[in-house]
Amino acid sequence: MENFDRDDIHDELSKAYVEYFQMNDWWERNRSIRAYYAVQKTVRKIRKLAKLRNQQIKAQHDAKREERKGN
């Protein structure tokens, strides 16, 4: 189950980055208020997903470390 969660977060993070790239391009061309808020929204989404992924990585690392201590 963890592997599916990891893939989901990776997929979402990839999609969010592509969306960010599009919104940032729009912002660079127009510098409008709507474009500004769209870029900010995608950056927040990336930050949230990156934080979740970081927590997963840390949990996996800690579990592996505990497993090594047990052996």
C-alpha positions in Angstrom: 0.0 0.0 0.0 2.9 2.4 0.8 4.2 1.9 -2.7 0.9 3.1 -4.2 0.9 6.1 -1.9 4.4 7.0 -3.0 3.5 6.7 -6.7 0.4 8.8 -6.2 2.4 11.6 -4.5 5.1 11.4 -7.2 2.4 11.6 -9.9 0.7 14.5 -8.2 4.0 16.3 -7.6 4.9 15.9 -11.3 1.5 17.2 -12.4 1.8 20.1 -10.0 5.2 21.0 -11.4 3.9 20.9 -15.0 0.9 23.1 -13.9 3.3 25.5 -12.1 5.5 25.7 -15.2 2.4 26.7 -17.3 1.2 29.2 -14.8 4.6 30.7 -14.4 4.9 31.1 -18.2 1.5 32.8 -18.1 2.7 35.1 -15.3 5.9 36.0 -17.1 3.9 36.9 -20.2 1.1 38.9 -18.6 2.0 39.9 -15.0 -1.7 40.0 -14.2 -3.3 39.6 -10.8 -5.0 36.3 -11.9 -1.8 34.9 -13.2 -0.1 35.9 -9.9 -2.6 34.1 -7.8 -2.5 31.0 -10.1 1.3 30.8 -9.7 1.0 31.2 -5.9 -1.6 28.4 -5.7 0.5 26.0 -7.6 3.6 26.8 -5.5 1.6 26.1 -2.4 0.4 22.8 -3.8 4.0 21.8 -4.6 5.1 22.8 -1.2 2.3 20.7 0.4 3.1 17.6 -1.7 6.8 18.0 -1.1 6.2 18.1 2.6 4.1 14.9 2.4 6.8 13.1 0.4 9.5 14.2 2.8 7.5 12.8 5.7 7.1 9.5 3.8 10.8 9.3 3.1 11.7 10.0 6.7 9.2 7.3 7.9 10.8 4.8 5.5 14.3 5.7 6.6 13.4 5.5 10.3 11.7 2.1 9.8 14.8 0.8 8.0 17.1 2.1 10.7 14.9 0.4 13.4 15.1 -2.8 11.3 18.9 -2.6 11.2 19.0 -2.0 15.0 16.9 -5.1 15.6 19.3 -7.3 13.6 
